[in-house]
Amino acid sequence: MQLKQLEQVKTQLAYAEDIYRRQKNLWEQGIGTEVQLKNAENSVNNLKDQINTTVAGWEMTNVRSDVSGYVEQLNLKVGETFTGMAGSNPQIMIVNSSALKVVTEVPENYLGKIKKGIPVNILLPDVNVQFNSSISLMNQTIGLNSRSVVTEAKIPYNPNVHINQVAQVRIKDYENPRAVVIPLTVLQTDENGKYVYVIGTENGKRIAKKKIVQVGEIYGNSIEVKNGLQVGDQLITEGFQSLYEGQTVTTG
């Protein structure tokens, strides 16, 4: 139904409502029949239903977005049927950069360490922008091919941030404020386990002393030592590859 036809039906409705009011007044005065009153009432209801059906149909022709923003892509022409997609591309792409999120995939072997709400640090290297956020969503399904879980973290608006930009995400899956940390490169391994060299003294000389250590988590180029080192131990960080137990050492 076109707009002009709808206006005509509205005019008919106004006329039918007037007839119904008149017929009702006559009925209340004992004039006329009940059939005449019912016919007038049915005429009003039928015209109202016709208008409501038309308006509801028009509402279905309107495309509304569930997000506010501006149109980035428009792959739709007048007269074409809107299905949402044009091949592999959306018919309409609406962009809103005021409410962005960073999506990352976390390998399944970390599932026991991460959960919704834990802190994350986000770096956008191309524009050198960092954000501190937290995991706001964590999928319950593991990808069959990637063997990972998709997580999301919200970030605030920044004019330098763009949609589909590459981000580096660091998730805090472990925290120990009292951790003893050493450079990963100084850690060595033999048949007795992992060890490091520290400076000891013997007969007034400074010597290399081997210490077996129990290690924990790795972060970047550092590793946590859970057992084996004591407060005050001087770790040897240069020339340790060729040292042996009891060898005299010098410091520069």
Protein Blocks (a to p, Z undefined) as FASTA:
>chain_A
ZZklmmmmmmmmmmmmmmmmmmmmmmmnopajfklmmmmmmmmmmmmmmmmmmmmmmmmm
pccdfbdcddfbdcbdehiacehiahjacfbdcddfkbccddddddfklmmmgcehiacd
dddfknopacddddfbdcfbdcfklopacddddddddfkbcehiacdddddfbdcfkbcc
ddfklpccdfkbccddddddeehiacdddddddddddehjaccdfbhpaehiacdfehkl
mgcehiacddZZ
